[in-house]
Amino acid sequence: MNIRTVWTLVAMLLAGHVSPCRAALVENLTMGNAKALALGNAVTADPPGVDAIHFNPAGLTRLKGRQYNLKVLAASFGFTVEFGGYDDITQQLVDNNGYNDEAAYSTSETTTIGLRIPFVEGITEWPLPVLFLPLGGAAYNPAGSDVTYATAVYAPMAAGYVRDDDDPARFMGQHMSLAKITYFSPSFGVQLTDMFSVGASLGFSWQGVTAKTQIRVPNMALAFGENLTRDFQNQGLCPEPGDPDPYINFCGLDPSVARLGPFTDVTSLEFDAETPLVPNFNVGWLWQVTEWLSWGMVYQFESRANLDGYYRLEYNEEWVNFFDGIYQSGLYDTITMLVAFPTGQANSPHGRGIEHGEANIEIVTPAHFATGVAVQLTPTLQLNIDAKWTDWAVWDGLKVEFDQPLDFTKLATLVSPYSELTELTIPRHYKSVWNWAFGVEYRYSDRLALRAGYEPRKSSIPDNKQDVLLPLGDAQLFSLGFEWLMPGDQVLEVGVGYMTADAQVPAGGSTNANSSDHFNNFIYNPYAGTEFSSSATAYLFELSYTAPF
């Protein structure tokens, strides 16, 4: 057994016996690099051309002369959520009150792509079932120099969806898109010795986010409030219409309007924000240990973006009627001596039940580390293995700041630690974890190389934090591709990939979506006590053309 085979067996044993690890959410799926996709993104020790800027800038030293790279990403995504029945407590709540929950025993499906496009407010529904992104870059290595310079346009993140107006998953995402596009990335790689090189990249990116969700609060507290209103109505304790200045009114101004209950679609929340400049920094090294073994490392530093934009809340008539009744009663002044309280926004300058203003959103792109080896098993066969870590724990919550206290935050502040009068945090509580990636390249001839990859992408979302806003459970990415060397040092590369992810969440199993804790989980729990399962699929096609200039 030769030394190359020993190295390979050691790597495989490590991969099989290290405890199960979690990793990617959306990393590298929209980079558009055909080689990286075809090799399962296991390219830290075998950096892919100009896109080494992202995967390992030390790999730029392998590029000689002047060359440019043009590439196209084509991607199709699909998300499905199947809702089941309730736990015993929620079932009893529904049965005792005769509630109709439109989400239970229903299915949510969407393949509609929605994107946040630079300097275009709101969601843009993609007109085709497939997303196309043209990207590219260039590199220059002066004759006789040990330094290679490069820049590229790439998309570390570009994804989003649109759900129908009656989709049962709209209570946690009617539409959403999170995008980051690096438009200028001055980079360099330095060949320090014949066997060792280092590199760095400074990226300048645009980043944008847009989201809209319907909000409901299926909680016992609202059931109690609805029953209290019903009792007031049945006992004739509601103020008569036109009664001047009643001291107390829990019945609303118009008794013909439905009561505010736990399955009422109380409001829609929409926010949209962007920033033209987010800096990010990557460093890496590449060591050609022997003629058949190379070892690479890359570290992508965390970046924080403060995005400015707008928000809009549109309350339904049940909300407006109920809180306007309290607002116009003498009790309101007594309540507001103690706490801020909703007014109902009946006389809002933006329209009945509408709040609108400026918002600021902080988005963190977590730090990422990868190390890997490329082992030349035979003159024609190469194996790549990467180990990766991404610091998704920094996503403890998505924070939205408003320019004024809102009706919704006034109420949320009373019952949730994730809300302040001018700030709302959507809790996530993800984990920072490791994963593996594997790629094989077979050099069929001097001109043709065949590639295959596999990346087990176990989710960074813990089982008890799964939701339908970002329905990504444990995933697997399978890929194939090839490289064709054409006359004149031209290179054509193609990669195709298929990713599937799924999650099973029992009733009460997630504090981010369907908790059965009615005492502590009020605001971000639209499917309280309801079981659900989610699945996501992605089809990727990436084509790259590289030529000297």
Rosetta blueprint (number, residue, H / E / L):
1 M L
2 N L
3 I H
4 R H
5 T H
6 V H
7 W H
8 T H
9 L H
10 V H
11 A H
12 M H
13 L H
14 L H
15 A H
16 G H
17 H H
18 V L
19 S L
20 P L
21 C L
22 R L
23 A L
24 A L
25 L L
26 V L
27 E L
28 N L
29 L L
30 T L
31 M L
32 G L
33 N L
34 A H
35 K H
36 A H
37 L H
38 A H
39 L L
40 G L
41 N L
42 A L
43 V L
44 T L
45 A L
46 D L
47 P L
48 P L
49 G H
50 V H
51 D H
52 A H
53 I H
54 H H
55 F H
56 N L
57 P H
58 A H
59 G H
60 L H
61 T H
62 R H
63 L L
64 K L
65 G E
66 R E
67 Q E
68 Y E
69 N E
70 L E
71 K E
72 V E
73 L E
74 A E
75 A E
76 S E
77 F E
78 G E
79 F E
80 T E
81 V E
82 E E
83 F E
84 G E
85 G E
86 Y E
87 D L
88 D H
89 I H
90 T H
91 Q H
92 Q H
93 L H
94 V H
95 D H
96 N H
97 N H
98 G L
99 Y L
100 N L
101 D L
102 E L
103 A L
104 A L
105 Y L
106 S L
107 T E
108 S E
109 E E
110 T E
111 T L
112 T L
113 I E
114 G E
115 L E
116 R L
117 I L
118 P L
119 F L
120 V L
121 E L
122 G L
123 I L
124 T E
125 E E
126 W L
127 P L
128 L L
129 P L
130 V L
131 L E
132 F E
133 L E
134 P E
135 L E
136 G E
137 G E
138 A E
139 A E
140 Y E
141 N E
142 P L
143 A L
144 G L
145 S L
146 D L
147 V E
148 T E
149 Y E
150 A E
151 T E
152 A E
153 V E
154 Y E
155 A E
156 P E
157 M E
158 A E
159 A E
160 G E
161 Y E
162 V E
163 R L
164 D L
165 D L
166 D L
167 D L
168 P H
169 A H
170 R H
171 F H
172 M H
173 G L
174 Q L
175 H E
176 M E
177 S E
178 L E
179 A E
180 K E
181 I E
182 T E
183 Y E
184 F E
185 S L
186 P L
187 S E
188 F E
189 G E
190 V E
191 Q E
192 L L
193 T L
194 D L
195 M L
196 F E
197 S E
198 V E
199 G E
200 A E
201 S E
202 L E
203 G E
204 F E
205 S E
206 W E
207 Q E
208 G E
209 V E
210 T E
211 A E
212 K E
213 T E
214 Q E
215 I E
216 R L
217 V L
218 P L
219 N L
220 M H
221 A H
222 L H
223 A H
224 F H
225 G H
226 E H
227 N H
228 L H
229 T H
230 R H
231 D H
232 F H
233 Q H
234 N H
235 Q L
236 G L
237 L L
238 C L
239 P L
240 E L
241 P L
242 G L
243 D L
244 P L
245 D L
246 P L
247 Y L
248 I L
249 N L
250 F L
251 C L
252 G L
253 L L
254 D L
255 P L
256 S L
257 V L
258 A L
259 R L
260 L L
261 G L
262 P L
263 F L
264 T L
265 D L
266 V L
267 T E
268 S E
269 L E
270 E E
271 F E
272 D E
273 A E
274 E E
275 T E
276 P E
277 L E
278 V E
279 P E
280 N E
281 F E
282 N E
283 V E
284 G E
285 W E
286 L E
287 W E
288 Q E
289 V E
290 T E
291 E L
292 W L
293 L E
294 S E
295 W E
296 G E
297 M E
298 V E
299 Y E
300 Q E
301 F L
302 E L
303 S E
304 R E
305 A E
306 N E
307 L E
308 D E
309 G E
310 Y E
311 Y E
312 R E
313 L E
314 E E
315 Y E
316 N L
317 E H
318 E H
319 W H
320 V H
321 N H
322 F H
323 F H
324 D H
325 G H
326 I H
327 Y H
328 Q L
329 S L
330 G L
331 L H
332 Y H
333 D H
334 T H
335 I H
336 T H
337 M L
338 L L
339 V L
340 A L
341 F L
342 P L
343 T L
344 G L
345 Q L
346 A L
347 N L
348 S L
349 P L
350 H L
351 G L
352 R L
353 G L
354 I E
355 E E
356 H E
357 G E
358 E E
359 A E
360 N E
361 I E
362 E E
363 I E
364 V E
365 T E
366 P L
367 A L
368 H E
369 F E
370 A E
371 T E
372 G E
373 V E
374 A E
375 V E
376 Q E
377 L E
378 T E
379 P L
380 T L
381 L E
382 Q E
383 L E
384 N E
385 I E
386 D E
387 A E
388 K E
389 W E
390 T E
391 D L
392 W H
393 A H
394 V H
395 W L
396 D L
397 G E
398 L E
399 K E
400 V E
401 E E
402 F E
403 D L
404 Q L
405 P L
406 L L
407 D H
408 F H
409 T H
410 K H
411 L H
412 A H
413 T H
414 L H
415 V H
416 S L
417 P L
418 Y L
419 S E
420 E E
421 L L
422 T L
423 E E
424 L E
425 T E
426 I E
427 P E
428 R L
429 H L
430 Y L
431 K L
432 S L
433 V E
434 W E
435 N E
436 W E
437 A E
438 F E
439 G E
440 V E
441 E E
442 Y E
443 R E
444 Y L
445 S L
446 D L
447 R L
448 L E
449 A E
450 L E
451 R E
452 A E
453 G E
454 Y E
455 E E
456 P E
457 R E
458 K L
459 S L
460 S L
461 I L
462 P L
463 D H
464 N H
465 K H
466 Q L
467 D L
468 V L
469 L L
470 L L
471 P L
472 L L
473 G L
474 D E
475 A E
476 Q E
477 L E
478 F E
479 S E
480 L E
481 G E
482 F E
483 E E
484 W E
485 L E
486 M E
487 P L
488 G L
489 D L
490 Q E
491 V E
492 L E
493 E E
494 V E
495 G E
496 V E
497 G E
498 Y E
499 M E
500 T E
501 A E
502 D E
503 A E
504 Q E
505 V E
506 P L
507 A L
508 G L
509 G L
510 S L
511 T L
512 N L
513 A L
514 N L
515 S L
516 S L
517 D L
518 H L
519 F L
520 N L
521 N L
522 F L
523 I L
524 Y L
525 N L
526 P L
527 Y L
528 A L
529 G L
530 T E
531 E E
532 F E
533 S E
534 S E
535 S E
536 A E
537 T E
538 A E
539 Y E
540 L E
541 F E
542 E E
543 L E
544 S E
545 Y E
546 T E
547 A E
548 P E
549 F L
